[in-house]
Amino acid sequence: MEQSDRTESDRTAWSTEDSAELYGINGWGNDYFGLNKDGLVTAKTLHTEVPLMNIVKGVLERDLQMPVLLRIENILDAQVSRLNNAFRKAIEELGYKNIYRGVYPIKVNQQAHVVQEIADFGARFKHGFEVGSKPEMIAALSTLEEPGSLIVCNGYKDQEFIDLGLQAIKLGFQCYFVIETPTELPIIVERSRVLGVEPKIGVRVKMTSQVSGHWNSTSGDRSVFGLSTTQIIEVVDTLKREEMLHCLQLLHCHLGSQIPNIREIRGGINEACRYYIDLLKEGAQLTHIDLGGGLAVDYSGARSNDNQSRNYSLEEYCTDIVETLKTTLDRYDMPHPVIVTESGRATVAYSSVLLFNILDYNHFEPIDLPDHSANEPQQVALMREIMNYLTPDRLQECYNDAYYYRNEVRELFRRGQLDLRGRAIAENLFLKVLHRIDAMLDEVEKIPPELEDLKTSMADIYYGNFSLFQSLPDIWAIDQLFPIMPIHRLDERPTRQAVLADITCDCDGKIDRFIDQEKGVSKTLPVHAIELNEEYYMGVFLVGAYQETLGDLHNLFGDTNVVSVRLNADASFDMVKEIHGDTIADVLSYVEFEPKEMELRYRNTAERAVREGRITTRERQQMLKTYRASMDGYTYYEREDD
Ligand SMILES: *Cc1c(COP(=O)(O)O)cnc(C)c1O
């Protein structure tokens, strides 16, 4: 790697405040992440602040390599508290006459440690779980201890699922079956008679309030979820007939995830209130109104109604819900129900950070190339000539010329009329012209449209030690933006612009859309020049929701190492849990290879080579040792110990 241009002036003309502004950390950090005076990103709680670099160091000392998914327990703890306290406060201030009960939807992050932590931290608020399948139900039943906690069962429920739920009621859990289709009801009625347990029933209504964002199809007439008004009437009539209408106690509605606009949330609650009121009039004894998920995370920190943001705070969200419910219900003189929400994303997103190192980079810059031969083609000479008439008022013209000659040169190469070295000289000249043009762009008043993207096309590629498909699937699948930034050197001016490539051999394995504080989205990320013999660490933030189990084994890169830490008041941290990522043997067995058998075959191949005199037995042993170590090793790029 070459020496970078880190100079004293980069430090003096640049402060950590400049970095904070550039990367927007004070916006999206939600008081959980910030910068300290040494130019380091820190994880924060009310009582302490720990640089992520300290944690990286601690991780490496424990022989865990990058990439690492870092979970910060205190943040999860704090976020569960913030949510519950914000609702409590709104309820108290507005005089709402009932309580709040949160449930965590397990699908958002099903990792055992996360689920267990939420159960532990949530116990004092009786925070429960929302489950959408039998496996999630089993996870909830074996994790929750607080009997008063809610378990809300969504999704398609067979007899076994229903039996589990009815038995949970016997154990003292408030387990609600939310009816998603009318066919579930007869099974619930029958099983409750057989087991002798009165069921707690909810109905999920199909909301017609439309919301914006990626997940808007969750609402509307064609939503696959929820009951239509006719189906609700069917359910009510069936329950009446069975003399079980009093079991219908919960109204469920879920508008979608990551709802950026508070007005749309309020619209949804108004609609929900109409259902609530009329179901009470029908004779149902509704006690709970469950407003589903949707509480957004401000990934960009812009506080706008953009998809990656939200135009409200947690406090406003709670106040709006409580106030809308209270005003609407008071108008009809209706009782206030328990407010339930199923916030997943907002509960877990903040607590996880993906940390990785940069392995290499590619600069698109001209180098010193000696002139080649006397009979250089005319096009190369003409390209050289451009430098002589390149002035700020002729940028577009020069760009066109350079482009034209470069294409001609490529054609000559294809036809065999120019050799490799000759072509390299021409490509290098082309880069020289582009860089000169780029340098002059600052001097012109109006940048020609074609040249606007010039910087992007010359941006560096930084190769990161991670797999997009494994660790950040939503970047690939739905163009989600996450805050991404270096976690150190932030007291230095970032002098380069880069796109990030991962280490899969897939052209989709790259990040070329970044949050930009001015433009909203930028195609490149400001980064520092890589220093010789010095690692450069970056973090992808707010990745606790939806990323872990959606990931896949592209190129057989497996699960990353996972480390859970607890930050202490004296700015130290405890490594509470460490989970080693998949080994190569692990990922191979996921795709039905048999590592033991594979080793046997490899050994036979080596043995044959010994027999045929191509290698020595010593070499054979060396080869098998390398093979075994690799099989037991990490799937990502490993740095050898010095
Ligand atoms: C996915 C889902 C949630 C979680 O939504 P967030 O926006 O992540 O809080 C809640 N409820 C239901 C029914 C869901 O399907």
The ligand as an ORCA input file, in Angstrom:
! r2SCAN-3c Opt
* xyz 0 1
  C     -43.230     -7.146     11.559
  C     -44.329     -6.870     12.477
  C     -44.147     -5.998     13.554
  C     -42.867     -5.228     13.789
  O     -42.931     -4.002     13.154
  P     -41.778     -2.881     13.412
  O     -42.128     -1.845     12.429
  O     -40.487     -3.545     13.192
  O     -41.922     -2.408     14.798
  C     -45.189     -5.835     14.439
  N     -46.362     -6.483     14.264
  C     -46.576     -7.314     13.218
  C     -47.883     -7.978     13.078
  C     -45.575     -7.528     12.294
  O     -45.807     -8.318     11.257
*
